[in-house]
Amino acid sequence: MNEILKHSIRFVALFIVQAFILNQLEIGWGIQLMVYPLFIMLLPFDLGLIYLMLIAFGMGMLIDAVSNTYGLHTSSLVLFAYLRPIIMKIFSPRDGYEKMREGNIFEMGTRWFVYVFGGLLAIHHFWFFLMEIFRLDELFFVLQKTILSLPLSYALCYLLQALFISKPKER
Amino acid sequence: MRNLIAFFRRFRVFLIFVALQVIALSTYFTFLEFPRSQYLTSASYVSGSVLEVRNDITKHFNLSYNNDMLQRENTWLRQHQPTSFQKLQGHTFKIDDTLFHQQYLFIPATVINSTVTKLNNYFTLNIGYRQGIKRGMGVFSEKGIVGIIHNTSEHFSVVKSVLTKNINIDVMIEPIGLFGLLKWDGADPRRGSITGISNDLKIKKWSKVVTRGGSGIFPRGLNVGHIEKLRPVEGKPLWDVVMRYTEDYRTLQRVYVIKNLMQAEQDTLEAAIPEDKEEE
């Protein structure tokens, strides 16, 4: 499939899921599900960081526009995009990223995906809730929201990949 | 000069990152205070229409419940119509009386987007300044108050709801007439709190909380909630009053916007109060 078309479809699908389904859910205990960083995660490895951040900025602004958060999602998504190459470098496989196509869980293995995507998602969630509350004396509340939301968001991202990304053939 | 260019080239990525962060966060923090731009909020035309389509689909989910509520309200209103009273005294009273001047008008609206889990929750309504909505008007539903209009566009408007940290509506505890400010702690969409209540006064549990009508945004006596718990504040002679809202904001659909016809009169009168002088 054409690469640009594939990523565009993912963009639209994740945007709709986030803006019209997940942002409308009220689970309680401060839990908020966020799956849209998966789109930035699955962009090709060789895409320049500046383009990555600009795409993240655009997507964040679109999500902000329909959920009345005015820049919160944008800020955390740009941070996610900025840190993606740094974290990927730390956990890079032995012979680099040249042979790999994209950073999904089947291509790169569960272990790599837990470290890289889990870490990035944790930073994204923590930054989002920290900026939303923006008070140091409520740091416990920020941590509570982050720790409760993170496993659910991660599980949902895993589920989306398991459903919609075809596994590579056995080698 | 060459060093400067070399510097920019070297830290290009980081500078772009910082610039994007500054744009995003400044949008967020300025919007909390001053609703300046309408292009990137749900009051803008494009996202407003998208949300309206979504609402067209989901509004029917609670249809029978909403119909019941509206019918009950209609019955109540009809019972208060002059036609449902028996005249005891012939022609001694008149409805269109010069003794009564209309002070408040109510404009019906539908909530097309809302959140309750965030720290500051805003609701989007399907009417805007074309329908006469202005910033600072009060919004209430049949069961309780909802918030204050924060931002309007041509066809949509955004309400700063009572589920916002610094909403500060003046409310009154009913039988004793004691008043304080309504606050929200950012966690539970069913409960708010009232500050500024002195602890030498006895307050009964489940006494009613209504609006005070001091600032002219809300009429006096609209339902807000019921007192649920009283907790002493450490080191201050105050109660921390926990209140349960009468409205469930998670299922809110139909609201009314309040237009106060005498707002300007009250404002000019109150503007004439002399400022408190600093200590001399």
Interface residues (C-beta under 8 A of the other chain):
Chain A: F20 N23 Q24 E26 I27 G28 G30 I31 Q32 L49 I50 M53 L54 F57 G60 M61 D64 A65 V66 S67 N68 T69 Y70 G71 L72 T74 S75 V78 L79 Y82 M131 E132 I133 F141
Chain B: R12 V13 I16 F17 L20 Q21 I23 A24 L25 S26 T27 Y28 F31 L40 T41 S42 S44 V46 S47 V50 L51 R54 N113 T115 V116 T117 K118 L119 Y122 T124 V158 G186 A187 P189 R250
